[in-house]
Amino acid sequence: MNRRTLISIGFGLPLAIAMAALALAIAQPAHTAGPLAYPDLRMAQIPDVAINSTGSQLQLRFSATIVNVGAGPMELSASRSDAASSFGVSQRVYDTGGDSVLLPVSGATLAWGGDGHSHWHVRDLENYELDRLDNGSKVGTGEKSGFCFFDTTQFRLTLPGAPSAQVYAPGTVCGQNNQAATSLKMGISVGWGDRYGASLPDQYIDVTDLNSGNYRLVATADAGNLFTESDETNNTTWVDLKLTLNHKGKGNGGNRVSVIGYGPTP
């Protein structure tokens, strides 16, 4: 081996080691100081169930609260190059040391609020359906499809890591009043929930063509499993109802709802 060969090895070996280290760093996710703390989305008990008549339509209205009982917050992060582009959506997951990683979310889409709100919604974070109780056949689906989620309701602040005050608050999430936003976030803290009241736009199922009888109203968080959770098997709850529907009368006269059973709650 001559001197030229030795010099070549002397320069080449450190360069090869450096390049290998760089490639490894690019291939690996960002270092985290501890285990990742994933959220766990669930649906609280469904309250405020009532029949509302618009004169031409019978609506089964209800309130729904999606809650996070996991070890870490449920946070969505979205960005795009300009106002004419579509958002790329990621889920930010924190570790026990306070660092975080971004997990790309395939299939998640955002839409500008179509229910009178001036903010961005993520589609299908919650799904509602109405089934016949005797045979399980689906007879209706929820009208609401998009959700801007943030901390609206204290649910279980005794959970480890649950903040005592809102972290994701109105005005700081969902690109409020800014349709041209190029980045935004929304989220639900540990121990908190996002409540949609029965009187909000599209918070109902059309029951105009149904007959009186027993039905199951089902609410599911992240039915498409778009987001990563610590438990994907506990996202559904329901309430069993006896509906008395008066199709001939105007107003709400003769329309009644009785609760006959509840499904699992967090």
N, C-alpha and C positions, 0 to 999 in steps of 0.2 A: 504494500500500500504506500503510495507516494504522498508527498506533502500536500499536493493539490487535492487529493482525495480526502486527507485528514481535515483540511480546511473546509472542504465542501460539507463533510459530515458535521464539523463543529458549528457551522452556520445553519445547516439544514435541520439538525435535530431539534434545537430550541424552537425553530419556526414551525416544525411539524407538531410539536407539543402544544404550542400556542394556538395553532389552527384547530387542533383537536379539542382543546378546551373551549374555544369559541363556538364550535359546532355543538358541543354538549350543552353549553349555556343556552343556545338558541333553541335546541330541541326540548329542553326541560321547562316546565311551567315555572313561574316566579316562585322563589323561595318563600315559604311561610314559616312563621315562628312557632306554630303549633298546629294541632289537628283542625281541619275545617269544621266550622260550626254551621250546619245546614238548617234552613227553616223547615217547618212542618205545617203545611196549610191544612186547615179543617174548616168545616161549616158549623157555626153555632146553631142552637135551636131556632127554628123558623117561627117568628111571632107575627102578630098583626094581620092574620089572614082574614080577608073579608071579600064579599062580592060588591063590585061597583058597576052600576049601569050608566052608560053614557047616552042612553036612548036608542042607540043602534047596535050596541055591543055590551056583552056582559064580560067583565074583567075580574079574574081572580087575583087580587092584589095581596102582597105580603112583604114583609121586611126580611132582609138576609144580611148576615154578617160573616165575612170570611175572616178567620183568625189565624195567628201564627203562634203555635205552641212548641216550636223547635228550639234549638240551641243558639241559632243566629238569625239575623233579620232576613226577610224576603225583600231583596232589592233588585229592581230592574234598571239597567243602564242602556240608553239608546243614543246613537249618534249617526250623523250623515254628513256628506261633504257640502251640501247646499240645500236650500229650501225646495228645490225641484226634485230632489232625490228621495228614495225610500230609506227609512231607518234600518240600520242593523241593530239587532237587539241582543244584549248579553245579560247574564245574571251575575251580579257581584256577590261572591261568597267570602265571608270574613273568617279568619282563623282566631284561635284563642289568644293570640298575641296582638291582635288589632290590625294585622296585614290582611290583604285580600287578593283574590284572583278573579278574573273575568271569564265566565264560561259562555261561549256563544250559544244562543238559543235558536235552534232551527225551527222554522214554522211559526214563530211569534211575529205578529204584525201589529202595527199601530194605525189608528185612524183618528182624525180630528173629531172632537166631540160632536156627535150628531143629535144630542138630546138637549140642546140649549145651553150646554156648558162650553166655555171657551178654553178647552184644554185637550191634550192628547189622551186617547184611551188605548189600552191593550185589549185585543179581542180575546174573548173566550176564557178569561180568568175564572169566571163562574158560569155554570150552566144550570138551567132550571127546566124541569119537565113534569108533566102531569100524566100519571098512569092510572088505568082502571085497577081497583084493588082486587077484583075477583080473578082477573086473568093476566094482569101485568102489562097489557097493551098500552102503548104510548098514545095519548090523545091530544097532547098540547105541549108546546115548548115556550120558553120565556122569550119575550120580545126584546129584552135588553141583551146586547152582545158585547158591548165595550165597557171597560172599567178603568177609571183613574183611581188607583188604590193608594191610600195613605192612612196614617194613624188617626182614626176618628173616635175610637171607643176603647177605654181601658177594659181588658178582658181578664187577665190573670197576671197581675204584677208581682206575684210571689214566685214566678218562674225565675231561675238564675239568668241574670243578664237583662231582665226586663227593665227598661227605663221608666222613671216616674213621670216623665213628661214626653210630649210628642217629639219624635225625631223627624219623621216625615210629616210635614205640616202643610196645610193649604197655603198656596202662594209660593211654595218652594219646590213643588213637584209638578210633573206632567206638562211642563212648558206653558204654564198658566198665561192666558191672553197673548200667546206668541205662536201663531201658526207657522211662522218661518223659523222656529227654533231649530238649531242643528245638533243640540245635545239636551238631554233631559234624564231625569230619574224619577222613580216612584218606589214606594216600599211600605212594608208593614213590620214594625219592630216586634221583638219577642214580647209576648204577653199582651199584645194589642190586637185590635180588629178594625176592619173597614166595613162600616154599616151602610147599607142602602135601604132607606125607608120606603114603606109601601106607597107613599104618595109621589115618589120621584118618577120622572118620565120613563116609560117602558118597563117599569117594575111590576109586570103582571103577565098572566097567561090568559089568552082569549078562550072563554068557555061558552061562547054564544051558541054553538051548535051541540052542546052536550046535554044529556038528560040528567035528571037528579039521580044521585047514587053515591057510592063510596069510592074515593079516589086517593091516590098517594102523590103528594107534591114532593119532588126530589130536588135537592140542591147539591151540586158537586163543585168542588174547587179544583181548578186545573185538570179538567176531565181528559185533556189530550196529553197529560204528563209532559208538557213542554219544559217545565222548570224542574230543577233538581231539588228533592226534598229528602229528609232523613227517613220518611215513611210515605210511600206512595199508595198505601192500601186503605187509608182512613179518611179519604177526602169527601165522603158522601154522608149526608143526613137526609131525613125526610120527616114529613108530618102526614098522618092519615086523617082524611077529612070525610065528613058526610055533607054533601052539597045538596041543597034544595034550591032549584032554579025555576024562577017564574018568567017564562019567555013572553007571556002575553002582556003583563003589566009594565007600565013605565016606572022609572025611578027604581029604587031598591026594594019596594014592597014585595014581600014574599020570597026574597032571596036570602038564604041563610047558610051559614057555615058552622059546623060543629067539629071540634077536634076529637078524634077517637083514638089517637095514639101518636107517639113520637119515636123517631129513630135515634141512633147514637149521637152523642154530643161530646165535645172535647173534655 
